[in-house]
Amino acid sequence: MKTRPNYVAGAMAAMWLVLVGVPIYAMVSWSLQTRDSFLDRGPLALPASITFANVAEVLDSGFGRYLLNTAIVTVSCVALTLVVAIPAAYAIVRSMSWFSGAMFRLFLAGLAIPAQATIIPLYLIINRMQLYDSLTAIILPTVAFGLPLVILVLVGSLRDVSNELYDAMTVDGAGPFRILWQLVIPMSKGAIAAVGTYTALGAWNQFLFPLVLTQSPSTRVLTLSLTSYKQEFQINVPGMMMAVMLTALPVFVLYLVARRWLIAGLAGMGSK
């Protein structure tokens, strides 16, 4: 039986390829040109000559320090989020008390609160806690605003674990911590990997909290360092594009490694 070609789907796929491919091409092309070459030629023109001088310029501008700060923030956010979210989701699913249900609804309400709306009281709280201009000032709000979605995904995953498995381990004499460690976490490793990847991407690309809650170069992260290529009357586009490409490369590698778990977990199939 012959199938008719889907021209609409093909056209939409081609359009999507253009929308994704052109910015990537522009980023790579601009980052491999000198500033004069970039200004003389069109934005989508092929580079007249390829130079890697922008790599040295980016690395000499403190990129290593900013990369380390971003890695510390990302790893800390993922670890702290999972440490808090996994037991919280387990308690919400297994507990029959009104308190667990109220806490779950409270977390869901957090999905409706944008970070921009709380930045002033958050700034005051961070100052009162004497955490201003530190990496901790970035980590704590990032974890707090990421927890609602993470707990929502994990609760959906843990509800897919059959009650018979819980009952079997309970009959075997297992307590709540043993059930969490030996049953819940292995059965939900797909969802855990998905929310871990989601948290890592959000922490790596965080801009608002570093902008408002830090100021010194020693606590600067990669996203904030991109503003250093913009001056009052000019902007170093090739240097900025090289910095953007180096900044996005770890995120791209992480997505390639964890894309299957990310899609499955966010679709509610993390425990399958």
Backbone hydrogen bonds in HBPLUS format (Angstrom, degrees):
<---DONOR---> <-ACCEPTOR-->    atom                        ^
c    i                          cat <-CA-CA->   ^        H-A-AA   ^      H-
h    n   atom  resd res      DA  || num        DHA   H-A  angle D-A-AA Bond
n    s   type  num  typ     dist DA aas  dist angle  dist       angle   num
A0010-GLY N   A0006-ASN O   3.05 MM   4  6.31 155.3  2.11 144.8 152.4     1
A0011-ALA N   A0007-TYR O   2.84 MM   4  6.03 155.7  1.89 146.9 153.0     2
A0012-MET N   A0008-VAL O   2.90 MM   4  6.17 159.6  1.94 151.1 156.8     3
A0013-ALA N   A0009-ALA O   2.88 MM   4  6.05 154.3  1.95 146.3 153.5     4
A0014-ALA N   A0010-GLY O   2.93 MM   4  6.14 153.5  2.00 144.3 151.4     5
A0015-MET N   A0011-ALA O   2.90 MM   4  6.13 155.0  1.96 145.9 153.1     6
A0016-TRP N   A0012-MET O   2.89 MM   4  6.10 156.6  1.94 145.3 151.7     7
A0017-LEU N   A0013-ALA O   2.89 MM   4  6.11 150.3  1.98 142.6 151.0     8
A0018-VAL N   A0014-ALA O   3.01 MM   4  6.31 150.4  2.10 145.0 152.2     9
A0019-LEU N   A0015-MET O   2.94 MM   4  6.23 162.2  1.97 151.1 156.0    10
A0020-VAL N   A0016-TRP O   2.97 MM   4  6.15 149.6  2.06 147.3 154.7    11
A0021-GLY N   A0017-LEU O   2.71 MM   4  5.57 155.9  1.77 142.7 151.3    12
A0022-VAL N   A0018-VAL O   3.02 MM   4  5.68 169.2  2.03 143.3 146.3    13
A0025-TYR N   A0021-GLY O   2.83 MM   4  6.02 161.8  1.86 155.5 161.1    14
A0026-ALA N   A0022-VAL O   2.87 MM   4  6.05 163.0  1.90 155.3 160.0    15
A0027-MET N   A0023-PRO O   2.90 MM   4  6.06 158.7  1.95 146.2 151.8    16
A0028-VAL N   A0024-ILE O   3.03 MM   4  6.26 167.8  2.05 154.0 156.4    17
A0029-SER N   A0025-TYR O   2.83 MM   4  5.91 165.7  1.85 153.7 158.7    18
A0030-TRP N   A0026-ALA O   2.85 MM   4  5.83 168.6  1.87 149.9 153.7    19
A0031-SER N   A0027-MET O   3.12 MM   4  6.08 153.5  2.19 139.2 146.7    20
A0032-LEU N   A0029-SER O   3.32 MM   3  5.51 146.5  2.44 101.5 110.5    21
A0033-GLN N   A0030-TRP O   3.29 MM   3  5.49 161.7  2.33 114.6 113.8    22
A0051-THR N   A0032-LEU O   2.96 MM  19  5.29 159.0  2.01 133.0 139.5    23
A0038-PHE N   A0034-THR O   3.00 MM   4  6.18 154.9  2.07 148.3 155.2    24
A0039-LEU N   A0035-ARG O   3.10 MM   4  6.32 152.2  2.18 144.7 151.3    25
A0040-ASP N   A0036-ASP O   3.02 MM   4  6.19 144.8  2.15 146.6 156.0    26
A0041-ARG N   A0037-SER O   3.23 MM   4  6.26 146.2  2.35 145.7 151.9    27
A0045-ALA N   A0042-GLY O   3.28 MM   3  5.15 164.1  2.31 102.6 107.2    28
A0055-VAL N   A0052-PHE O   3.13 MM   3  5.50 140.0  2.30 103.8 114.0    29
A0057-GLU N   A0053-ALA O   3.05 MM   4  6.35 156.5  2.11 147.9 155.0    30
A0058-VAL N   A0054-ASN O   2.93 MM   4  6.09 157.3  1.99 144.6 149.8    31
A0059-LEU N   A0055-VAL O   2.96 MM   4  6.20 167.4  1.98 154.1 157.6    32
A0060-ASP N   A0056-ALA O   2.91 MM   4  6.00 148.2  2.01 144.6 153.1    33
A0061-SER N   A0058-VAL O   3.13 MM   3  5.23 148.6  2.23 101.2 110.7    34
A0066-TYR N   A0062-GLY O   3.15 MM   4  6.45 164.4  2.18 155.5 159.9    35
A0067-LEU N   A0063-PHE O   2.78 MM   4  5.94 152.0  1.86 149.9 158.4    36
A0068-LEU N   A0064-GLY O   2.97 MM   4  6.18 155.6  2.03 144.5 150.5    37
A0069-ASN N   A0065-ARG O   2.98 MM   4  6.28 163.1  2.01 151.1 155.3    38
A0070-THR N   A0066-TYR O   2.96 MM   4  6.14 161.3  1.99 146.6 151.8    39
A0071-ALA N   A0067-LEU O   2.89 MM   4  6.09 155.2  1.95 147.5 154.6    40
A0072-ILE N   A0068-LEU O   2.90 MM   4  6.15 157.9  1.95 152.4 158.2    41
A0073-VAL N   A0069-ASN O   2.97 MM   4  6.22 164.1  2.00 151.7 155.8    42
A0074-THR N   A0070-THR O   2.89 MM   4  6.04 161.1  1.92 148.5 154.1    43
A0075-VAL N   A0071-ALA O   2.93 MM   4  6.02 176.3  1.93 154.6 155.8    44
A0076-SER N   A0072-ILE O   2.99 MM   4  5.95 161.3  2.03 145.6 151.7    45
A0077-CYS N   A0073-VAL O   2.92 MM   4  5.99 157.1  1.98 145.5 152.0    46
A0078-VAL N   A0074-THR O   3.00 MM   4  6.23 163.3  2.03 153.8 157.9    47
A0079-ALA N   A0075-VAL O   2.96 MM   4  6.11 171.0  1.97 153.5 156.3    48
A0080-LEU N   A0076-SER O   2.90 MM   4  5.95 170.1  1.91 151.5 154.9    49
A0081-THR N   A0077-CYS O   2.93 MM   4  5.85 156.2  1.99 142.1 149.4    50
A0082-LEU N   A0078-VAL O   3.04 MM   4  6.17 165.8  2.06 151.5 154.7    51
A0083-VAL N   A0079-ALA O   2.99 MM   4  6.13 159.5  2.03 149.8 156.0    52
A0084-VAL N   A0080-LEU O   3.13 MM   4  6.24 151.0  2.21 143.4 149.9    53
A0085-ALA N   A0081-THR O   2.75 MM   4  5.75 166.1  1.77 153.7 158.7    54
A0086-ILE N   A0082-LEU O   3.12 MM   4  5.65 166.8  2.14 137.6 141.8    55
A0088-ALA N   A0084-VAL O   3.28 MM   4  6.27 152.9  2.36 141.6 149.5    56
A0089-ALA N   A0085-ALA O   2.82 MM   4  5.91 163.2  1.84 154.4 158.2    57
A0090-TYR N   A0086-ILE O   3.00 MM   4  6.15 157.5  2.05 149.8 156.5    58
A0091-ALA N   A0087-PRO O   2.90 MM   4  6.07 156.6  1.95 147.6 153.3    59
A0092-ILE N   A0088-ALA O   2.98 MM   4  6.19 154.9  2.05 146.7 153.6    60
A0093-VAL N   A0089-ALA O   3.03 MM   4  6.20 156.0  2.09 146.7 152.4    61
A0094-ARG N   A0090-TYR O   3.01 MM   4  6.08 163.4  2.04 150.2 154.8    62
A0095-SER N   A0091-ALA O   2.87 MM   4  5.42 150.5  1.96 139.6 146.6    63
A0102-ALA N   A0098-TRP O   2.89 MM   4  6.11 153.2  1.96 147.0 154.7    64
A0103-MET N   A0099-PHE O   2.90 MM   4  6.14 154.4  1.96 149.3 156.1    65
A0104-PHE N   A0100-SER O   2.98 MM   4  6.20 150.7  2.07 143.9 151.6    66
A0105-ARG N   A0101-GLY O   3.05 MM   4  6.32 158.5  2.10 146.5 151.7    67
A0106-LEU N   A0102-ALA O   2.93 MM   4  6.15 143.6  2.07 140.2 151.0    68
A0107-PHE N   A0103-MET O   2.93 MM   4  6.24 153.4  2.00 146.2 152.5    69
A0108-LEU N   A0104-PHE O   2.95 MM   4  6.25 156.4  2.01 147.5 154.2    70
A0109-ALA N   A0105-ARG O   2.94 MM   4  6.16 147.0  2.05 140.8 149.4    71
A0110-GLY N   A0106-LEU O   3.21 MM   4  6.54 133.5  2.44 136.4 148.1    72
A0110-GLY N   A0107-PHE O   2.99 MM   3  5.09 131.5  2.23  97.2 110.9    73
A0111-LEU N   A0108-LEU O   3.06 MM   3  5.51 153.7  2.13 109.3 116.9    74
A0112-ALA N   A0109-ALA O   3.10 MM   3  5.66 152.8  2.18 112.7 120.0    75
A0113-ILE N   A0110-GLY O   3.29 MM   3  5.35 166.2  2.31 105.2 109.2    76
A0117-ALA N   A0114-PRO O   3.17 MM   3  5.59 139.4  2.34 106.2 116.1    77
A0118-THR N   A0115-ALA O   3.11 MM   3  5.46 152.3  2.19 109.0 117.1    78
A0122-LEU N   A0118-THR O   2.90 MM   4  5.90 152.7  1.98 153.2 162.2    79
A0123-TYR N   A0119-ILE O   2.88 MM   4  5.92 148.0  1.98 137.2 145.1    80
A0124-LEU N   A0120-ILE O   3.09 MM   4  6.42 156.7  2.15 151.4 157.2    81
A0125-ILE N   A0121-PRO O   2.90 MM   4  6.13 155.6  1.96 147.6 154.2    82
A0126-ILE N   A0122-LEU O   2.95 MM   4  6.13 167.0  1.97 153.1 156.2    83
A0127-ASN N   A0123-TYR O   3.03 MM   4  6.21 152.5  2.11 142.9 150.6    84
A0128-ARG N   A0124-LEU O   2.92 MM   4  6.16 158.2  1.97 147.4 153.2    85
A0129-MET N   A0125-ILE O   2.93 MM   4  6.17 145.6  2.05 147.7 157.4    86
A0131-LEU N   A0126-ILE O   3.02 MM   5  5.37 175.4  2.02 162.7 161.3    87
A0130-GLN N   A0127-ASN O   2.96 MM   3  4.95 155.5  2.02 103.1 110.6    88
A0133-ASP N   A0213-LEU O   2.87 MM  80  5.81 161.1  1.90 157.8 155.8    89
A0137-ALA N   A0134-SER O   3.14 MM   3  5.41 135.3  2.35 101.6 112.5    90
A0138-ILE N   A0135-LEU O   3.01 MM   3  5.25 142.8  2.16 102.6 113.4    91
A0139-ILE N   A0135-LEU O   2.99 MM   4  6.31 157.9  2.04 150.7 157.4    92
A0140-LEU N   A0136-THR O   3.12 MM   4  6.08 173.5  2.12 154.9 154.5    93
A0142-THR N   A0138-ILE O   3.30 MM   4  6.26 155.5  2.37 144.2 151.4    94
A0143-VAL N   A0139-ILE O   2.97 MM   4  6.18 160.0  2.01 158.9 163.9    95
A0144-ALA N   A0140-LEU O   3.00 MM   4  6.17 163.1  2.03 150.7 155.9    96
A0145-PHE N   A0141-PRO O   2.97 MM   4  6.12 164.5  2.00 153.7 155.9    97
A0146-GLY N   A0142-THR O   3.10 MM   4  6.12 127.6  2.39 134.6 147.7    98
A0146-GLY N   A0143-VAL O   3.19 MM   3  5.11 135.3  2.41  94.6 107.2    99
A0147-LEU N   A0143-VAL O   3.01 MM   4  6.04 134.7  2.22 150.6 159.7   100
A0150-VAL N   A0146-GLY O   3.31 MM   4  6.42 165.2  2.33 154.0 158.0   101
A0151-ILE N   A0147-LEU O   2.83 MM   4  5.91 169.0  1.85 166.2 167.2   102
A0152-LEU N   A0148-PRO O   3.03 MM   4  6.17 154.6  2.09 143.7 151.2   103
A0153-VAL N   A0149-LEU O   3.01 MM   4  6.25 160.3  2.05 152.4 156.2   104
A0154-LEU N   A0150-VAL O   2.99 MM   4  6.22 164.4  2.01 150.8 155.5   105
A0155-VAL N   A0151-ILE O   2.83 MM   4  5.90 159.3  1.88 151.4 156.6   106
A0156-GLY N   A0152-LEU O   3.18 MM   4  6.35 160.7  2.22 143.3 148.2   107
A0157-SER N   A0153-VAL O   3.04 MM   4  6.32 146.5  2.15 143.1 152.7   108
A0158-LEU N   A0154-LEU O   2.84 MM   4  6.06 164.8  1.86 156.9 160.0   109
A0159-ARG N   A0155-VAL O   3.06 MM   4  6.16 145.5  2.18 145.7 153.9   110
A0160-ASP N   A0157-SER O   3.03 MM   3  5.41 151.5  2.12 107.1 115.9   111
A0161-VAL N   A0158-LEU O   3.16 MM   3  5.44 155.1  2.22 104.9 112.3   112
A0165-LEU N   A0162-SER O   3.20 MM   3  5.71 136.9  2.40 107.5 116.7   113
A0167-ASP N   A0163-ASN O   2.82 MM   4  6.08 164.9  1.84 155.5 160.0   114
A0168-ALA N   A0164-GLU O   2.85 MM   4  5.96 151.6  1.93 141.5 149.3   115
A0169-MET N   A0165-LEU O   3.14 MM   4  6.34 160.5  2.18 147.2 151.1   116
A0170-THR N   A0166-TYR O   2.96 MM   4  6.19 149.9  2.05 146.4 155.8   117
A0171-VAL N   A0167-ASP O   2.89 MM   4  6.11 159.9  1.93 151.5 156.0   118
A0172-ASP N   A0168-ALA O   3.04 MM   4  6.21 142.3  2.19 136.2 146.8   119
A0174-ALA N   A0169-MET O   2.92 MM   5  5.44 159.9  1.96 160.7 155.0   120
A0173-GLY N   A0170-THR O   2.97 MM   3  5.17 157.0  2.03 105.4 112.0   121
A0179-ILE N   A0175-GLY O   2.96 MM   4  6.17 159.4  2.00 157.0 163.4   122
A0180-LEU N   A0176-PRO O   2.91 MM   4  6.09 155.3  1.98 143.7 150.9   123
A0181-TRP N   A0177-PHE O   2.98 MM   4  6.15 157.8  2.03 143.9 149.5   124
A0182-GLN N   A0178-ARG O   2.81 MM   4  5.78 166.8  1.83 152.8 156.8   125
A0183-LEU N   A0179-ILE O   2.91 MM   4  5.18 144.6  2.04 133.1 139.8   126
A0184-VAL N   A0179-ILE O   3.01 MM   5  6.39 161.8  2.05 153.0 159.0   127
A0185-ILE N   A0180-LEU O   3.08 MM   5  6.17 160.8  2.12 158.5 161.2   128
A0187-MET N   A0183-LEU O   3.03 MM   4  5.99 158.8  2.07 149.7 156.2   129
A0188-SER N   A0184-VAL O   2.99 MM   4  6.01 128.3  2.27 143.3 156.5   130
A0188-SER N   A0185-ILE O   3.25 MM   3  5.15 138.1  2.43  96.3 107.8   131
A0192-ILE N   A0188-SER O   2.90 MM   4  6.12 159.7  1.94 157.4 164.2   132
A0193-ALA N   A0189-LYS O   2.91 MM   4  5.97 155.6  1.97 139.3 145.6   133
A0194-ALA N   A0190-GLY O   2.95 MM   4  6.20 148.0  2.06 141.1 150.6   134
A0195-VAL N   A0191-ALA O   2.92 MM   4  6.19 168.5  1.93 156.6 157.4   135
A0196-GLY N   A0192-ILE O   2.87 MM   4  5.93 149.0  1.96 142.8 152.5   136
A0197-THR N   A0193-ALA O   2.93 MM   4  6.05 153.7  2.00 141.5 147.9   137
A0198-TYR N   A0194-ALA O   2.90 MM   4  6.16 160.9  1.94 149.2 155.1   138
A0199-THR N   A0195-VAL O   2.86 MM   4  5.96 159.5  1.90 142.8 148.4   139
A0200-ALA N   A0196-GLY O   2.92 MM   4  6.08 155.8  1.98 143.0 150.1   140
A0201-LEU N   A0197-THR O   2.94 MM   4  6.17 160.2  1.98 152.9 157.4   141
A0202-GLY N   A0198-TYR O   3.04 MM   4  6.26 162.3  2.07 148.6 153.5   142
A0203-ALA N   A0199-THR O   2.90 MM   4  6.07 160.0  1.94 151.5 156.9   143
A0204-TRP N   A0200-ALA O   2.89 MM   4  5.96 158.8  1.94 147.6 153.8   144
A0205-ASN N   A0201-LEU O   3.09 MM   4  6.17 153.7  2.16 145.6 151.5   145
A0206-GLN N   A0203-ALA O   3.35 MM   3  5.10 164.4  2.38  99.6 103.7   146
A0211-LEU N   A0207-PHE O   3.01 MM   4  6.03 151.2  2.10 146.6 155.2   147
A0212-VAL N   A0208-LEU O   3.06 MM   4  6.29 155.1  2.13 154.9 160.6   148
A0213-LEU N   A0209-PHE O   2.81 MM   4  5.53 161.8  1.85 153.2 159.2   149
A0219-THR N   A0216-SER O   3.21 MM   3  5.77 157.0  2.27 114.9 120.8   150
A0220-ARG N   A0217-PRO O   3.27 MM   3  5.02 167.5  2.29 102.4 105.2   151
A0225-SER N   A0221-VAL O   3.00 MM   4  6.20 140.7  2.16 147.5 159.7   152
A0225-SER N   A0222-LEU O   3.08 MM   3  5.02 123.3  2.41  93.8 108.9   153
A0227-THR N   A0224-LEU O   3.29 MM   3  5.95 156.4  2.35 113.9 119.2   154
A0228-SER N   A0225-SER O   3.08 MM   3  5.62 160.7  2.12 113.9 119.9   155
A0229-TYR N   A0226-LEU O   3.34 MM   3  5.99 169.4  2.36 115.8 118.8   156
A0230-LYS N   A0227-THR O   3.19 MM   3  5.55 165.2  2.22 111.8 115.6   157
A0236-ASN N   A0229-TYR O   3.05 MM   7  5.50 166.5  2.07 159.9 161.6   158
A0231-GLN N   A0234-GLN O   2.84 MM   3  5.30 158.2  1.89 163.0 169.7   159
A0240-MET N   A0236-ASN O   2.94 MM   4  6.12 158.2  1.99 152.4 159.3   160
A0241-MET N   A0237-VAL O   2.85 MM   4  6.03 161.1  1.89 158.5 163.5   161
A0242-MET N   A0238-PRO O   2.98 MM   4  6.19 150.8  2.07 144.9 152.5   162
A0243-ALA N   A0239-GLY O   3.01 MM   4  6.26 156.3  2.07 145.0 151.5   163
A0244-VAL N   A0240-MET O   2.80 MM   4  6.08 153.8  1.87 149.3 157.2   164
A0245-MET N   A0241-MET O   2.89 MM   4  6.05 155.9  1.95 142.8 149.2   165
A0246-LEU N   A0242-MET O   2.96 MM   4  6.19 161.7  1.99 150.4 154.8   166
A0247-THR N   A0243-ALA O   2.88 MM   4  5.99 145.7  2.00 141.5 151.7   167
A0248-ALA N   A0244-VAL O   2.84 MM   4  6.00 152.0  1.92 148.3 155.4   168
A0249-LEU N   A0245-MET O   3.03 MM   4  6.05 131.5  2.27 140.4 151.7   169
A0252-PHE N   A0248-ALA O   2.90 MM   4  6.11 155.3  1.96 156.3 163.9   170
A0253-VAL N   A0249-LEU O   3.01 MM   4  6.27 159.8  2.05 154.9 159.8   171
A0254-LEU N   A0250-PRO O   2.93 MM   4  6.12 159.4  1.97 146.6 152.4   172
A0255-TYR N   A0251-VAL O   2.91 MM   4  6.14 156.0  1.97 147.4 153.8   173
A0256-LEU N   A0252-PHE O   3.00 MM   4  6.25 157.5  2.05 147.9 153.7   174
A0257-VAL N   A0253-VAL O   3.07 MM   4  6.32 152.7  2.15 148.4 155.2   175
A0258-ALA N   A0254-LEU O   2.97 MM   4  6.09 158.9  2.01 151.3 157.1   176
A0259-ARG N   A0255-TYR O   2.81 MM   4  5.11 114.8  2.24 149.9 153.2   177
A0262-LEU N   A0258-ALA O   2.92 MM   4  6.04 156.4  1.98 155.0 162.8   178
A0263-ILE N   A0259-ARG O   3.01 MM   4  6.12 168.8  2.02 150.9 152.5   179
A0264-ALA N   A0260-ARG O   3.03 MM   4  6.10 165.8  2.05 146.8 151.5   180
A0265-GLY N   A0261-TRP O   2.81 MM   4  5.72 159.0  1.86 143.4 150.0   181
A0266-LEU N   A0262-LEU O   3.08 MM   4  6.12 165.4  2.10 146.3 150.3   182
A0267-ALA N   A0263-ILE O   3.05 MM   4  6.09 130.0  2.31 137.0 149.7   183
A0269-MET N   A0264-ALA O   2.88 MM   5  5.19 157.8  1.93 163.9 158.1   184
A0268-GLY N   A0265-GLY O   3.10 MM   3  5.27 160.3  2.14 106.7 111.4   185
A0272-LYS N   A0269-MET O   3.12 MM   3  5.43 161.2  2.15 111.1 116.9   186
